[in-house]
Amino acid sequence: MNAIISAPDLANELAGDHPPVILDVRWQLGGPNLRPEYEKAHIPGAVFVDLDAELAGPAGSGGRHPLPDIGAFGTAMRAAGVSADRAVVVYDGGLNWAAARAWWLLRWAGHPSVRVLDGGLAAWAGELTAEIPEPAPGTFEPVPGALPLLDADGAAALARTGLLLDARAAERYRGDVEPIDPVGGHIPGAVSAPTTENVAESGLFRTAAELTDRFKGLGARPDSEVGVYCGSGVSGAHQVLALAVAGIPAALYVGSWSEWSRDGDRPVATGPDPQ
């Protein structure tokens, strides 16, 4: 199954006999809730999903965007019309970080068919509407574990034995700046791999061949065990998505740097080198 879908292909599917459920996951880090933007204009039939309230649990020792309560997540997805026997397409208004978080959670929770709209809302050339849909309740029952998940100890071990990618900006990886979390730097052994390099200037994902070359250059091999972390498990999900486009399975450390940096006993590396 492809992890992404183009805007023209989505338009064709929406006009077909079995249209997918559409989820609008517009979100901005540290900014106001973007539901008002959704209410002004969205893809017809799209249901708004709040990343902070529905795709994450309360911030705390587990990081800024820990896993949501699985029962509450299932309730939110069913309210949005999600069923296991109907495809889902998710989008947001920017770099598809938030959409990737929804993609990853649904896939991790066992949904068999979830794709991200390549390029997000900006790529959509069809009509937009302000009409708020009232979807029929879905039947999706989450069964966690369909995608691999890392905790802090697992991420530390993978940085030594496999390939752990840090999806944040390079300056945060190096520890030059840290605008959000308590400490700057990276998990010792992790390799810098900014998420922004997964997309072209057009805002679309790079081709599978280009992404394969990118991750090969970072150390990914066919037999590599690969993991990803970021600041709080959002842009890291985008990296897992890009790896999936390249045909490389990867585990996500959801707590990411926002969890790691809260524990003063965990080691921190700084500078451009992994160690």
Solvent accessible surface area in square Angstrom, and as a share of the most:
residue,aa,sasa,rsa
1,M,132,0.59
2,N,114,0.59
3,A,11,0.09
4,I,37,0.19
5,I,9,0.04
6,S,46,0.30
7,A,10,0.08
8,P,92,0.58
9,D,74,0.38
10,L,0,0.00
11,A,43,0.34
12,N,106,0.54
13,E,57,0.26
14,L,49,0.24
15,A,89,0.69
16,G,38,0.37
17,D,133,0.69
18,H,171,0.76
19,P,42,0.26
20,P,4,0.03
21,V,9,0.05
22,I,5,0.02
23,L,0,0.00
24,D,0,0.00
25,V,0,0.00
26,R,24,0.09
27,W,46,0.16
28,Q,74,0.33
29,L,93,0.46
30,G,83,0.80
31,G,33,0.32
32,P,101,0.63
33,N,81,0.41
34,L,34,0.17
35,R,90,0.33
36,P,73,0.46
37,E,73,0.33
38,Y,2,0.01
39,E,76,0.34
40,K,138,0.59
41,A,32,0.25
42,H,0,0.00
43,I,0,0.00
44,P,45,0.28
45,G,45,0.43
46,A,0,0.00
47,V,24,0.14
48,F,20,0.08
49,V,2,0.01
50,D,29,0.15
51,L,1,0.01
52,D,76,0.39
53,A,76,0.59
54,E,57,0.26
55,L,1,0.00
56,A,6,0.05
57,G,11,0.11
58,P,125,0.79
59,A,68,0.53
60,G,31,0.30
61,S,101,0.65
62,G,26,0.25
63,G,0,0.00
64,R,42,0.15
65,H,14,0.06
66,P,26,0.16
67,L,54,0.27
68,P,13,0.08
69,D,97,0.50
70,I,62,0.32
71,G,42,0.40
72,A,59,0.46
73,F,1,0.00
74,G,1,0.01
75,T,79,0.46
76,A,15,0.12
77,M,1,0.00
78,R,60,0.22
79,A,69,0.53
80,A,4,0.03
81,G,7,0.07
82,V,0,0.00
83,S,16,0.11
84,A,50,0.39
85,D,135,0.70
86,R,105,0.38
87,A,28,0.22
88,V,0,0.00
89,V,0,0.00
90,V,0,0.00
91,Y,0,0.00
92,D,6,0.03
93,G,44,0.42
94,G,47,0.45
95,L,88,0.44
96,N,4,0.02
97,W,76,0.27
98,A,2,0.02
99,A,0,0.00
100,A,0,0.00
101,R,0,0.00
102,A,0,0.00
103,W,10,0.03
104,W,0,0.00
105,L,0,0.00
106,L,0,0.00
107,R,54,0.20
108,W,21,0.07
109,A,0,0.00
110,G,33,0.32
111,H,0,0.00
112,P,76,0.48
113,S,29,0.19
114,V,0,0.00
115,R,33,0.12
116,V,0,0.00
117,L,0,0.00
118,D,19,0.10
119,G,10,0.10
120,G,0,0.00
121,L,29,0.14
122,A,98,0.76
123,A,35,0.28
124,W,32,0.11
125,A,104,0.81
126,G,39,0.37
127,E,128,0.57
128,L,82,0.41
129,T,32,0.18
130,A,59,0.46
131,E,132,0.59
132,I,77,0.39
133,P,33,0.21
134,E,166,0.74
135,P,51,0.32
136,A,82,0.63
137,P,115,0.72
138,G,9,0.09
139,T,99,0.57
140,F,4,0.02
141,E,116,0.52
142,P,24,0.15
143,V,104,0.60
144,P,64,0.40
145,G,55,0.53
146,A,57,0.44
147,L,32,0.16
148,P,68,0.43
149,L,74,0.37
150,L,27,0.14
151,D,93,0.48
152,A,9,0.07
153,D,92,0.48
154,G,24,0.23
155,A,0,0.00
156,A,20,0.15
157,A,37,0.29
158,L,6,0.03
159,A,10,0.08
160,R,177,0.65
161,T,112,0.65
162,G,35,0.33
163,L,14,0.07
164,L,1,0.00
165,L,0,0.00
166,D,0,0.00
167,A,3,0.02
168,R,8,0.03
169,A,43,0.33
170,A,34,0.26
171,E,73,0.33
172,R,32,0.12
173,Y,2,0.01
174,R,79,0.29
175,G,27,0.26
176,D,86,0.45
177,V,78,0.45
178,E,39,0.18
179,P,99,0.63
180,I,68,0.35
181,D,11,0.05
182,P,91,0.57
183,V,63,0.36
184,G,19,0.18
185,G,0,0.00
186,H,0,0.00
187,I,1,0.00
188,P,36,0.23
189,G,9,0.09
190,A,0,0.00
191,V,36,0.20
192,S,29,0.19
193,A,0,0.00
194,P,19,0.12
195,T,2,0.01
196,T,75,0.44
197,E,83,0.37
198,N,0,0.00
199,V,20,0.11
200,A,35,0.27
201,E,187,0.84
202,S,84,0.54
203,G,33,0.31
204,L,74,0.37
205,F,16,0.07
206,R,86,0.31
207,T,81,0.47
208,A,49,0.38
209,A,70,0.54
210,E,83,0.37
211,L,0,0.00
212,T,54,0.31
213,D,97,0.50
214,R,38,0.14
215,F,0,0.00
216,K,117,0.49
217,G,70,0.68
218,L,42,0.21
219,G,32,0.30
220,A,5,0.04
221,R,113,0.41
222,P,145,0.91
223,D,132,0.68
224,S,36,0.23
225,E,114,0.51
226,V,5,0.03
227,G,0,0.00
228,V,0,0.00
229,Y,0,0.00
230,C,2,0.01
231,G,7,0.07
232,S,7,0.04
233,G,0,0.00
234,V,6,0.03
235,S,10,0.06
236,G,0,0.00
237,A,0,0.00
238,H,2,0.01
239,Q,0,0.00
240,V,7,0.04
241,L,0,0.00
242,A,0,0.00
243,L,0,0.00
244,A,42,0.32
245,V,32,0.19
246,A,17,0.13
247,G,61,0.59
248,I,25,0.13
249,P,111,0.70
250,A,7,0.05
251,A,10,0.08
252,L,0,0.00
253,Y,2,0.01
254,V,7,0.04
255,G,9,0.09
256,S,0,0.00
257,W,0,0.00
258,S,0,0.00
259,E,47,0.21
260,W,2,0.01
261,S,8,0.05
262,R,106,0.39
263,D,60,0.31
264,G,82,0.79
265,D,135,0.70
266,R,60,0.22
267,P,82,0.51
268,V,58,0.33
269,A,10,0.07
270,T,86,0.50
271,G,21,0.20
272,P,101,0.64
273,D,94,0.49
274,P,50,0.32
275,Q,149,0.66
